[in-house]
Amino acid sequence: MRADTTTAIRARLIAAMEQRTASLDGEARRALETRLAELRTPDAAPDETPANPPHSGLRELVADLAREASPQSAAYPDIPALADFRQLWSTLRADSQLRQSVAHATTDAGPLNSTALANRAIALMRELSPAYLRAFLAYVDDLAWLEQMDNASSGAGSAGSKKKRARRKPQG
């Protein structure tokens, strides 16, 4: 970066920090004033960075996860046959779900029946793009699992509120 560009950026940074400092009190103001004093010194080069910058909490977490992951990945190497097994399992699961869906379909449903429409859509997905069907069914499985978890966590509260609904009396 050219010196005049660096100087202009530095001047804007100082002006912005001065404006921010004016609206603060306490420890935050003292920290900004200290940083402003460092920026205003003419001998401070803009490229200077500490040799060992202090680690933020996020950097420490990433470093810890990297240290913990390396022995684990060595203990459980990726197995090529596992990809084939996952593919086979996904195909079998999709076929099983399709059979269950078709088994629950009613034959006398009208053309706009939501169950019939869903069954037709799944059958078309199976014919046109089996890979998409598998991905779609995995997504639906995940949503169903999340719904079950939500229902289990709210448990008695939602069941009790449903039972307390008053029945409408017929008018007449």
Beta strands, then each sheet from edge to edge (+ up, - down):
end
